[in-house]
Amino acid sequence: MAAAVAAGVGRLRGALRRPTRWRSPSRRLLSSAPRPAPAAAVRDAFLSFFRDRHGHRLVPSASVRPRGDPSLLFVNAGMNQFKPIFLGTVDPRSEMAGFRRVANSQKCVRAGGRHSDLEDVGRDLSHHTFFEMLGNWAFGGEYFKEEACSMAWELLTQVYGIPEDRLWVSYFGGDPKAGLAPDLESRDIWLSLGVPASRILSFGPQENFWEMGDTGPCGPCSEIHYDLAGGVGNPQLVELWNLVFIQHNREADGSLQTLPQQHVDTGMGLERLVAVLQGRRSTYDTDLFSPLLDAIHQGSGAPPYLGRVGAADTGHTDTAYRVVADHIRTLTVCIADGVYPGMSGAPLVLRQILRRAVRFSAEVLRAPPGFLGSLVPVVVETLGAAYPELRKNPAQIANLVSEDEDAFLASLQRGRQVIDRTLKSLGPSDVFPAEVAWSLSLSGNLGLPLDLVALMLEEKGVQLDSAGLERLAQEEAQHRAQQAEPVQEQGLQLHVHALGELQRRGVPLTDDSPKYNYSLRPNGGYEFGACEAQVLQLYTEDGAAVASIGGGQRCGLLLDKTNFYAEQGGQASDRGYLVRVGQQDVLFPVARARVYGGFVLHEAVAPECLQVGDQVQLHVDKAWRLGCMEKHTATHLLSWALRQTLGPGTEQRGSHLSPEQLRFDVTTQVPLTSQQLQAVEGTVQEAVRQDKPVYVEEVALAFTALVPGLRSLDEVYPDPVRVVSVGVPVAQALDPASKAALQTSVELCCGTHLLRTGAVGDLVITGERQLAKGITRLLAVTGEQAQQAREVGQSLAQEVEAAAERLSRGSQDVVAAQRLSKNMGHLTVAVDNAVMPQWQRRELQATLKLLQRRANTAIRKLEKGQAAEKAQELLERHTKGPLIVDTVPTESLSVLVKVVRQLCEQASSTSVLLLSPQPLGKVLCACQVAQGATPTFTAEAWALAVCSHMGGKAWGSQVVAQGTGSTADLDAVLSTARAYALNQL
């Protein structure tokens, strides 16, 4: 019997470690009970319960965009907005500092980063990228385990009416390695609430110990699970509610310290709770999703949703329903909160989500173009009452979704053609080539997310070459690093003999004027046209001229014309792909283009045969080019703003730009002040805010020589030369009488630029250093990156201000003062390394330096006072004699050393060794030998003998020493210390 029980518990633990995926027929009700309240009523009941019955303050949901927290792509838990309270960094004067018990429903997104459900969405009946987290919190010991468990049990069983026999609970079973005992308190609380011992399970730290990160607040958690089986057969448990009891702090050395204040942090997913209350096997069968699924059916004309998964879902129709329904919720919420599809960070993840939705909508559901945007009002209708921000501008959200859908459909069609053609050439056991997948991806040319490519292949029963993809990702990272800080690269190039041969044969120079053929659409997007060209020459990787090439070889291509920008003038090269005219399903990826004596060499990979004379069509990577255009126009504005701020004698000494950032070298007599950096940014922001037109014209080089204020670098310019003027037509800018070039940015430039300044978005100078005497290098970011940098700076400024306020209020507790000092150190490191406004970094660094000095002074004063008290207690306990060996309770080695010194000052003929036991068996040690001790009796040797006995280490001098170790038998260590000293004395 005992063996059967043990086996049953083992199966249950296995079920909990492998969360149940709701794969049963999803349309079936779990019971025949009357349909419970809709999701909106479930959400309201949660909030009302904590507000009306238990005095909680209701706090609005934070934006899904984390404000000033670069560690997160999206807000992914209800506790994110309360981090300052958990970390002890909250400003004492802020509204949040007064929070004691609060509750809310938080919008959460788990996609990208460490916590991502994106690839699982659609495959089963429970995963989502957007979900709502119901939570209640108690801060500063307002209440703890007993109240949290009682409230949760009351809500689930009495308010929601869930049968008690369907609920199981788990608690933390301890971690001997970390010295953590089982959380028997939680177990006993559940028993007292009437939960049978047979439905209470214990688990280790992986399941039931919550941590915010590698360091910081943490603690045991207790989870409430619902049994889908209802007592029939083996339990099928799904987690409903997680109750976290924050009572420890994970230190940088991995040790755990007890927090002075305890907190409660709970979270329960609304979607899963509603599924349970509405008797559904799937979250997609609740009224949170049914309006969307109905709208998808009506708008796409696809067969009705049946809730099938796996092999039963023939044609993947139901998978597509779930993907589209989930993703349009995520898109609507994120865009309403100011996260737009883009090229890096959270915007890149959102772009990936949008493109996955487009693929399933267009290819699986066969929905018409513009279909996704038509679903936005359904999301707003479902969630708008709970989150009013969704109702502010739903039409703008729908338009943005539709525009990106329209832009991606052509790429999706071409990507499908490439995949189908490649599959025809593979053998039964071949993997799909990584190079082809990469060329289709967001990092390549067509913008198909790699996970989507893998999914499209999985539907065909083909595996992707994952090892090859990892290699290509590493190469991409190296390439981006080189673009940010360019170095002289080896590889494909046209050497002098190759150029001479081209000239001897009369090969014409490359016509690269098509690189300027782009236009601004009415909706604000850019249209980049393709370019048709002829292959004039091919080169192998070692530089040999050949007539044809293929087989996946890396090669160089010379064309009669190109729309690729070849790296020059500080602007990074374009990248993209080309196809043979008439054959759209084979992509030839182009990694970069360089110019040699007027010939543009394209560095490409030839998956199939390419020959001299072939007609090809070139496509630039639009997002990459647009990023370069944005940075180049921003560079001109920055140059002009520096002259406005520092004076007309300010000269540019170089620049380099890529989609990630721009680098600008400028002459300066002295380093820029914080005020000057702010002024420069303000000048650029004003030009961006005005959304000025950018005029570009070619003019005779001689005509530009005498124009006052016209900027040119120490370079050789073509004749005619391109002139770029911001806000003023070129003819007016070049009129010497107008002096317009003194009042705006007017430069000679062969780069590609925005057509209006508004698309720059913002500019933030994030770094500054002296290259040489009189030359300063500035680093800057624009657009979304600039906005994130300002948010990070604002968040750090608030943390510094909060730390200053806590310091000004003082503390009588050494541990609290040391924790505050340590927080200053962490803040200093964060400020030093954050991507944030440089002017703000300087100001915060200066403030933190002063605060750290004040904090250290306060600590020394407190430690001295505490040491005096402890020394007096010891003197009263010990009669005068040659030796004091004892224990002292203190958490600080510094205090322990001060106690030893004060004892020896007051009893100069006494040698002193003190030990202080710490959590988890650790022991601090400090000692000092008397002035008249024998020469062989040294403090260093004494401490070493004692700490070696504890398996630790010691350091110091002949007079004073200290050390650490670990022991479970403190009396034995004290005896060792006494015996050693008496033997020496």
Secondary structure by P-SEA (a helix, b strand, c coil): caaaaaaaaaaaaaaaacccccccccccccccccccccaaaaaaaaaaaaacccbbbbbccccccccccccccccccccccccccccccccccccccccccbbbbbbbbbcccccccccccccccccccbbbbbbccccccccccaaaaaaaaaaaccccccccccbbbbccccccccccccaaaaaaaaaaaccccccbbbbcccccccccccccccbbbbbbbbccccccccccccccbbbbbcccccccccbbbbbcbbbbbbbbbaaaaaaaaacccccccccccaaaaaaaaaaccccccccccccccccaaaaaaaaaaaaaaaaaaaaaaccccccccaaaaaaaaaaaaaaaacccccccccccccaaaaaaaacccccccccccaaaaaaaaaaaaaaaaaaaaaaaaaaaaaaaaccccccccaaaaaaacccccccccaaaaaaaaaaaccccaaaaaaaaaaaaaaaaaaaacccccccccccaaaaaaaaaacccccccccccccccccccbbbbbbbbbbbcccccccccccccccccccbbbbccccccccccccbbbbbbccccccccccccccccccccccbbbbbcccccccccccccccccaaaaaaaaaaaaaaaaaaaaaaaaaaccccccccccccccbbbbbbbbcccccaaaaaaaaaaaaaaaaabbbbbbbbccccccccccccccccccccccbbbbbcccccccccccccccccccccccccbbbbccccccccccccccccccccbbbbbbccaaaaaaaaaaaaaaaaaaaaaaaaaaaccccaaaaaaaaaaaaaaaaaaacccccaaaaaaaaaaaaaaaaaaaaaaaaaaaaaaaaaaaaaaaacccccccccccccccaaaaaaaaaaaaaacccbbbbbbbbcccbbbbbbbcccccccccccaaaaaaaaaaaacccccccccccccccccccaaaaaaaaaaaaaaac
